[in-house]
């Protein structure tokens, strides 16, 4: 009984001393009545929060905010039928992600947090099918990711953040039919 009473007293005292945190909506990305923005892929980079969310037409696109409605900006207009802005990772003060512009298919995109600075980074598999980059992982000051080739086999890439410094490490990886993730240990990458 005494432990329970002591816990209750400590709880109420700490509740009085700790200021309550208010939940505040920062940005309503989908303003259609009954619509939902479904924000996801929340990733911080360079003092900003990047995320994907649905807008009024219900398709996901890349957004950025500094924590207020006034600083929230849609970086890419969504393309109906394509919900492909996803898998965000922060690397060298930029966000890398899988994006689809309806022309190149799902490929590696990059954003510096501005509309003009949100561009196709690397068209790994030219054409409208795309390479479906995934498993973006930062290790040993490099960015690693997998893509798919025309036969559906995975390719392992690494980049230093430049197109010229984006190289194919391994091709034709057949043993990974599902989702693949990386792990970093002592500056080595495991998959």
C-alpha positions as CSV (number, residue, x, y, z in Angstrom):
1,X,0.0,0.0,0.0
2,X,2.8,2.4,0.9
3,X,4.6,1.8,-2.4
4,X,1.4,2.4,-4.3
5,X,0.8,5.7,-2.4
6,X,4.4,6.8,-2.9
7,X,4.1,6.1,-6.6
8,X,0.9,8.1,-6.9
9,X,2.4,11.1,-5.0
10,X,5.5,11.0,-7.2
11,X,3.4,10.7,-10.4
12,X,1.2,13.7,-9.5
13,X,4.1,15.8,-8.4
14,X,6.0,15.1,-11.6
15,X,2.9,15.8,-13.6
16,X,2.6,19.2,-12.0
17,X,6.3,20.1,-12.5
18,X,6.6,18.9,-16.1
19,X,4.9,21.1,-18.7
20,X,2.4,19.4,-20.9
21,X,3.3,19.0,-24.6
22,X,0.6,20.3,-26.9
23,X,0.0,18.4,-30.1
24,X,-0.2,20.9,-33.0
25,X,-1.0,20.2,-36.6
26,X,1.8,21.6,-38.7
27,X,0.4,21.2,-42.2
28,X,-2.8,19.7,-43.7
29,X,-1.6,18.3,-47.0
30,X,-5.0,17.0,-48.0
31,X,-7.7,19.6,-47.5
32,X,-10.5,17.6,-49.2
33,X,-13.3,17.0,-46.6
34,X,-12.7,13.5,-45.2
35,X,-9.3,13.3,-46.9
36,X,-6.2,12.2,-45.2
37,X,-2.6,13.1,-46.0
38,X,-1.1,9.9,-44.4
39,X,2.3,11.5,-43.8
40,X,5.1,8.9,-43.7
41,X,8.8,8.4,-44.3
42,X,9.6,11.2,-41.8
43,X,13.3,12.0,-42.2
44,X,15.3,14.9,-40.8
45,X,18.1,16.5,-42.8
46,X,19.9,19.8,-42.5
47,X,17.5,21.3,-40.0
48,X,14.4,20.3,-41.9
49,X,11.9,17.5,-41.8
50,X,11.2,15.7,-45.1
51,X,8.2,13.4,-45.5
52,X,5.8,12.0,-48.0
53,X,2.1,12.7,-47.9
54,X,-1.0,12.7,-50.0
55,X,-2.3,16.0,-51.3
56,X,-5.9,16.8,-52.5
57,X,-5.9,14.4,-55.3
58,X,-4.8,11.6,-53.0
59,X,-1.4,10.7,-54.4
60,X,1.8,10.8,-52.4
61,X,4.6,13.2,-53.0
62,X,7.6,14.7,-51.3
63,X,7.2,17.5,-48.7
64,X,9.5,19.5,-46.5
65,X,8.9,21.6,-43.4
66,X,10.8,23.5,-40.7
67,X,7.9,22.9,-38.3
68,X,5.3,25.5,-39.3
69,X,2.6,25.7,-41.9
70,X,4.3,28.7,-43.5
71,X,7.6,26.7,-44.0
72,X,5.8,23.5,-45.3
73,X,6.4,23.0,-49.0
74,X,5.4,20.4,-51.5
75,X,8.6,19.6,-53.4
76,X,7.2,17.4,-56.1
77,X,3.7,17.5,-57.6
78,X,2.2,14.0,-57.4
79,X,1.5,12.1,-60.6
80,X,-1.9,10.3,-60.6
81,X,-1.4,6.6,-60.4
82,X,2.2,6.9,-59.0
83,X,2.7,6.7,-55.3
84,X,6.4,6.4,-55.6
85,X,8.1,9.1,-53.5
86,X,9.4,6.9,-50.7
87,X,12.3,5.4,-48.9
88,X,13.9,8.7,-47.8
89,X,17.4,8.7,-46.5
90,X,19.6,11.7,-45.4
91,X,23.1,11.8,-46.9
92,X,25.5,14.7,-47.2
93,X,22.8,17.3,-46.3
94,X,20.4,16.1,-49.0
95,X,17.6,13.6,-49.2
96,X,17.8,10.6,-51.5
97,X,14.7,8.7,-52.4
98,X,12.9,6.5,-54.9
99,X,10.8,8.8,-57.1
100,X,8.9,8.4,-60.4
101,X,8.3,11.3,-62.8
102,X,6.1,9.2,-65.1
103,X,8.9,9.2,-67.8
104,X,11.9,7.4,-66.3
105,X,10.1,5.0,-64.0
106,X,11.1,4.6,-60.4
107,X,14.7,5.9,-60.0
108,X,17.0,7.5,-57.6
109,X,16.1,11.2,-56.9
110,X,17.7,13.8,-54.6
111,X,16.4,16.9,-52.9
112,X,18.1,19.8,-51.1
113,X,14.8,21.0,-49.7
114,X,13.9,23.3,-52.6
115,X,11.6,22.7,-55.6
116,X,14.5,23.5,-58.0
117,X,16.8,21.2,-56.1
118,X,14.5,18.2,-56.2
119,X,15.7,16.3,-59.3
120,X,16.4,12.9,-60.8
121,X,19.8,11.9,-59.5
122,X,20.6,8.8,-61.5
123,X,18.6,7.0,-64.2
124,X,20.1,3.6,-63.5
125,X,17.9,1.7,-65.9
126,X,16.9,4.1,-68.8
127,X,13.4,3.9,-70.0
128,X,10.0,4.1,-68.4
129,X,10.3,0.8,-66.4
130,X,12.8,2.2,-64.0
131,X,15.2,0.4,-61.6
132,X,13.1,0.5,-58.3
133,X,16.0,1.6,-56.0
134,X,15.6,0.4,-52.4
135,X,17.4,-0.3,-49.2
136,X,19.2,3.1,-49.1
137,X,21.8,2.8,-46.3
138,X,24.6,5.2,-45.3
139,X,27.9,3.5,-44.3
140,X,31.5,4.4,-44.3
141,X,30.6,7.9,-45.6
142,X,28.9,6.4,-48.7
143,X,25.3,5.7,-49.8
144,X,24.5,2.1,-50.7
145,X,21.4,0.9,-52.5
146,X,20.0,-1.9,-54.6
147,X,18.2,-1.7,-58.0
148,X,16.8,-4.2,-60.4
149,X,17.9,-4.9,-63.9
150,X,15.8,-5.9,-66.9
151,X,15.9,-9.6,-65.9
152,X,14.7,-8.7,-62.4
153,X,18.1,-9.4,-60.8
154,X,19.4,-7.1,-58.1
155,X,22.4,-4.8,-58.6
156,X,24.3,-3.3,-55.7
157,X,25.4,0.4,-56.1
158,X,27.4,2.8,-54.0
159,X,27.6,6.6,-54.4
160,X,29.6,9.4,-52.9
161,X,26.8,11.8,-53.6
162,X,27.8,12.6,-57.2
163,X,26.6,11.0,-60.4
164,X,30.2,10.4,-61.5
165,X,30.9,8.8,-58.1
166,X,27.9,6.4,-58.4
167,X,29.3,2.9,-59.3
168,X,28.0,-0.6,-59.7
169,X,29.6,-2.9,-57.2
170,X,27.8,-6.2,-57.9
171,X,25.3,-7.3,-60.6
172,X,23.1,-10.3,-61.1
173,X,22.5,-11.0,-57.4
174,X,20.0,-13.8,-57.6
175,X,19.8,-14.8,-53.9
176,X,17.6,-11.9,-52.8
177,X,14.0,-12.3,-54.0
178,X,12.4,-10.2,-51.2
179,X,13.2,-7.1,-49.3
180,X,16.9,-6.7,-48.5
181,X,18.3,-4.5,-45.8
182,X,21.9,-3.6,-45.0
183,X,23.7,-3.5,-41.7
184,X,26.9,-1.6,-41.0
185,X,29.6,-3.0,-38.7
186,X,33.1,-1.6,-38.3
187,X,32.7,0.4,-41.6
188,X,31.8,-2.8,-43.5
189,X,28.3,-3.3,-45.1
190,X,26.5,-6.6,-44.6
191,X,23.6,-7.8,-46.7
